[in-house]
Amino acid sequence: MCTSIVSNKKKTIVGWNLDLADMEHRVRVTEGGVFIEVNDAAEGWMPLFGANTRGDFVGMPTCWPHDARSDPPGEGENVIMLDIDLLLQKKTLAEVRALAETRPVFSVPGLTFMSALSDRAGNVLHIVPGQGARYYEKPEYKILTNFSPFKGDSEKHPWMGLDRYRKAEEMLRAAPEDFGVRDCFAVLRAVSQEVCPTVVSMVLDADEMTVRWCEDRQWGKVRCAKLGPDGAKEVEADALAF
C-alpha cells in the first residue's frame, strides 16, 4: 500500500505514508538526508524512501493490480535504482525524468513498483513501469496511492487505495493557503492503515528544509531533522497538536 501527497500552496509540503507488512524497516538520519530503509534479504538495508539534503523526496507505492508490462524486459531502467539514484543525489529529477520518458522502465518480476518523486521546487514526477511517466510542474497538489494514474479506476483491486485517494483529494482540495506540516500530518492520519499497517508517516517542508516523522501511527511522538549543506541533523521536535 502507501500514500504520497505533494501540496504547493504558500509552501511546498510533501507527505508520505509507508504501509508495510512483514518487512523490517528503520528511519535513519544521515549526511545525505532522512531515509526510510528496508532490510532486503539479498541486499541488506536499502534506502528506498525519504528526503535528501537537496530537497528531493522519493516515495514508491506498489501498483495494484500488477501489470505484466512492468516485468523486466531485455533492456531499460530499473525503477528502484532510479529512485535510489535520486534519493542519494546521483541523479537529478530532470535526469530521472529524461530517462523515464525515453527509455523503458521496469520493476521486479510479478510486482509493479511506482515512483512518486518531487524536488524542492515542488515539481512532481510519477512513473508507472510499463505504462509511462507524467511530469507536473509545481502542481497545486498531486496524490499517488496504489492504482495506476494511467488506468484510474478501470481495474479494481482491494488494495488499490481509491478510498485513500479520494479522502486525500477531498482534504487537499479544501486546504487553506497556509497548508503546512500539521495539516499534512492530518491528511496522512486520515488515510493511514491498520491491516497493512502504516509504519512511518513523514512530512517534508521543502521551504524550511525540515523533515518530521512518526512511526506506527504514534501521532504524538513526532521527530524532526533539519536538512542542510552539512547533512541532516536531528533537532528538537516542535509540539504538533493533533
C-alpha positions as CSV (number, residue, x, y, z in Angstrom):
1,M,0.0,0.0,0.0
2,C,1.2,3.6,0.7
3,T,0.1,7.2,0.0
4,S,2.1,10.0,-1.4
5,I,1.0,13.7,-1.5
6,V,2.5,16.9,-2.6
7,S,1.0,20.3,-1.9
8,N,2.1,23.6,-3.4
9,K,0.4,26.5,-1.6
10,K,2.4,29.1,0.2
11,K,4.9,26.3,0.9
12,T,5.9,23.1,-0.8
13,I,4.8,20.3,1.6
14,V,5.4,16.6,0.8
15,G,3.8,13.8,2.8
16,W,4.3,10.0,2.7
17,N,2.7,7.1,4.5
18,L,4.7,3.9,4.3
19,D,2.3,1.0,4.7
20,L,4.3,-2.2,5.1
21,A,3.7,-5.7,6.5
22,D,6.3,-8.3,7.5
23,M,9.4,-6.4,6.5
24,E,12.0,-4.9,8.8
25,H,12.4,-1.1,8.4
26,R,14.2,1.8,10.1
27,V,14.4,5.6,9.8
28,R,18.0,6.9,9.6
29,V,19.3,10.4,9.7
30,T,22.4,10.6,7.5
31,E,24.7,13.1,5.9
32,G,22.6,12.7,2.7
33,G,19.1,13.1,4.2
34,V,16.5,11.3,6.2
35,F,15.9,7.9,4.7
36,I,13.4,5.1,5.4
37,E,15.4,1.9,4.8
38,V,14.1,-1.6,4.3
39,N,16.0,-4.7,5.2
40,D,16.2,-6.8,2.0
41,A,17.1,-10.4,2.3
42,A,19.6,-10.2,-0.6
43,E,20.8,-6.6,-0.5
44,G,20.6,-5.7,3.2
45,W,19.5,-2.3,4.4
46,M,18.3,-0.3,1.3
47,P,17.4,3.4,1.4
48,L,14.2,3.4,-0.6
49,F,12.1,6.4,0.6
50,G,12.5,9.8,2.2
51,A,14.1,13.2,1.7
52,N,17.6,14.2,0.8
53,T,19.5,17.4,1.6
54,R,18.8,18.8,-1.9
55,G,15.1,18.8,-1.1
56,D,14.1,15.8,-3.3
57,F,11.5,13.3,-1.9
58,V,11.2,9.7,-3.0
59,G,8.1,7.6,-2.5
60,M,7.5,4.2,-4.1
61,P,4.0,2.8,-3.8
62,T,3.1,-0.6,-5.3
63,C,0.6,-0.7,-8.0
64,W,-2.5,-3.0,-7.7
65,P,-3.4,-4.9,-9.8
66,H,0.1,-5.9,-11.0
67,D,0.7,-5.1,-14.7
68,A,2.9,-7.7,-16.5
69,R,4.3,-4.8,-18.7
70,S,6.4,-3.8,-15.7
71,D,8.3,-7.1,-15.7
72,P,11.9,-6.8,-16.7
73,P,12.5,-6.6,-20.5
74,G,15.8,-7.2,-22.2
75,E,16.9,-3.6,-21.5
76,G,15.8,-0.5,-19.8
77,E,15.8,1.3,-16.4
78,N,15.1,-0.3,-13.1
79,V,12.5,1.9,-11.3
80,I,14.0,1.0,-7.9
81,M,17.5,2.1,-9.0
82,L,16.1,5.3,-10.5
83,D,14.5,6.1,-7.1
84,I,17.7,5.3,-5.2
85,D,19.8,7.4,-7.5
86,L,17.5,10.4,-6.9
87,L,17.4,9.8,-3.2
88,L,21.2,9.5,-3.0
89,Q,21.7,12.5,-5.3
90,K,23.4,10.5,-8.0
91,K,20.8,11.9,-10.4
92,T,18.5,15.0,-10.5
93,L,14.8,14.9,-11.0
94,A,15.3,16.2,-14.5
95,E,17.7,13.4,-15.3
96,V,15.3,10.8,-14.0
97,R,12.5,12.3,-16.0
98,A,14.6,12.2,-19.2
99,L,15.3,8.5,-18.7
100,A,11.7,7.7,-17.8
101,E,10.4,9.5,-20.9
102,T,12.9,8.0,-23.4
103,R,13.8,4.5,-22.0
104,P,11.7,1.5,-21.0
105,V,11.3,1.4,-17.2
106,F,10.7,-1.9,-15.4
107,S,10.1,-3.1,-11.9
108,V,10.7,-6.6,-10.4
109,P,9.0,-9.7,-11.7
110,G,5.4,-10.0,-10.5
111,L,5.3,-6.7,-8.7
112,T,4.8,-3.2,-10.1
113,F,6.5,-0.5,-8.0
114,M,5.6,3.1,-9.0
115,S,7.6,6.3,-8.3
116,A,6.2,9.4,-6.6
117,L,9.1,11.8,-6.9
118,S,9.4,15.6,-6.2
119,D,12.1,18.2,-6.0
120,R,12.5,21.2,-3.7
121,A,10.6,23.5,-6.1
122,G,7.5,21.2,-5.8
123,N,7.7,19.7,-9.3
124,V,6.4,16.1,-9.4
125,L,7.2,13.1,-11.5
126,H,5.0,9.9,-11.4
127,I,6.4,6.8,-13.0
128,V,4.5,3.6,-13.7
129,P,6.8,1.0,-15.2
130,G,5.5,-0.4,-18.4
131,Q,2.9,2.3,-18.7
132,G,4.7,5.7,-18.7
133,A,5.6,8.8,-16.8
134,R,3.9,12.0,-16.1
135,Y,5.6,15.2,-15.1
136,Y,3.8,18.1,-13.3
137,E,5.4,21.5,-13.0
138,K,4.6,22.7,-9.5
139,P,1.0,21.5,-9.4
140,E,-1.4,22.7,-6.8
141,Y,-1.4,19.2,-5.4
142,K,-0.7,15.6,-6.5
143,I,-1.6,12.3,-5.0
144,L,-0.4,8.7,-5.7
145,T,-1.8,5.7,-3.9
146,N,-1.8,2.2,-5.2
147,F,-3.6,2.4,-8.6
148,S,-2.1,3.4,-11.9
149,P,-2.9,7.0,-12.8
150,F,-2.9,5.8,-16.4
151,K,-5.8,3.4,-15.7
152,G,-7.7,5.2,-13.0
153,D,-10.4,3.1,-11.5
154,S,-10.9,1.0,-14.7
155,E,-9.3,-2.0,-13.0
156,K,-10.5,-2.8,-9.5
157,H,-8.3,-4.3,-6.7
158,P,-8.9,-4.4,-2.9
159,W,-5.5,-2.8,-2.3
160,M,-5.7,-0.1,-4.9
161,G,-6.4,2.7,-2.4
162,L,-9.1,4.6,-4.3
163,D,-10.8,5.4,-0.9
164,R,-7.5,6.9,0.4
165,Y,-7.0,8.8,-2.9
166,R,-10.5,10.3,-2.7
167,K,-10.1,11.2,1.0
168,A,-6.7,12.9,0.4
169,E,-8.1,14.7,-2.6
170,E,-11.0,16.0,-0.6
171,M,-8.8,17.4,2.1
172,L,-6.2,18.9,-0.3
173,R,-8.9,20.5,-2.5
174,A,-10.3,22.3,0.6
175,A,-6.9,23.1,2.1
176,P,-6.1,26.7,3.1
177,E,-3.3,28.7,1.5
178,D,-1.2,28.3,4.6
179,F,-1.3,24.5,4.4
180,G,1.7,23.3,6.4
181,V,3.2,20.4,8.3
182,R,0.4,19.9,10.8
183,D,-2.2,19.9,8.0
184,C,-0.2,17.4,6.1
185,F,0.0,15.1,9.1
186,A,-3.7,15.4,9.4
187,V,-4.1,14.1,5.8
188,L,-1.7,11.2,6.5
189,R,-3.6,10.3,9.6
190,A,-6.9,10.3,7.8
191,V,-5.5,7.8,5.2
192,S,-3.4,5.7,7.5
193,Q,-3.9,1.9,7.5
194,E,-4.0,-0.9,10.1
195,V,-4.5,-4.1,8.0
196,C,-1.3,-3.4,6.0
197,P,-0.1,-1.0,8.8
198,T,1.2,2.5,8.3
199,V,4.7,2.1,9.8
200,V,6.1,5.5,9.0
201,S,4.4,8.9,8.3
202,M,6.9,11.5,7.0
203,V,6.5,15.2,6.1
204,L,9.0,17.4,4.3
205,D,8.7,21.2,4.5
206,A,10.7,22.0,1.4
207,D,10.8,25.7,2.1
208,E,12.2,25.3,5.6
209,M,14.1,22.1,4.7
210,T,12.8,20.2,7.7
211,V,11.7,16.6,7.8
212,R,9.3,15.3,10.5
213,W,8.1,11.8,11.0
214,C,6.4,9.4,13.4
215,E,6.3,5.7,13.5
216,D,3.5,3.2,13.9
217,R,0.8,5.9,13.9
218,Q,2.0,7.4,17.2
219,W,1.0,10.9,16.1
220,G,2.1,12.5,19.4
221,K,5.7,11.3,19.0
222,V,7.0,13.3,16.1
223,R,10.7,13.6,15.5
224,C,12.4,16.3,13.4
225,A,15.5,16.8,11.4
226,K,17.0,19.8,9.6
227,L,18.4,19.4,6.1
228,G,21.5,21.5,5.4
229,P,24.7,21.6,3.4
230,D,26.5,19.6,6.1
231,G,23.8,16.9,6.1
232,A,20.7,16.1,8.1
233,K,20.8,16.7,11.8
234,E,18.0,15.7,14.2
235,V,16.7,18.7,16.2
236,E,14.1,19.0,19.0
237,A,10.7,18.4,17.6
238,D,8.0,21.1,17.9
239,A,4.8,20.2,19.6
240,L,2.2,19.3,17.0
241,A,-1.4,19.1,18.2
242,F,-3.5,16.5,16.5
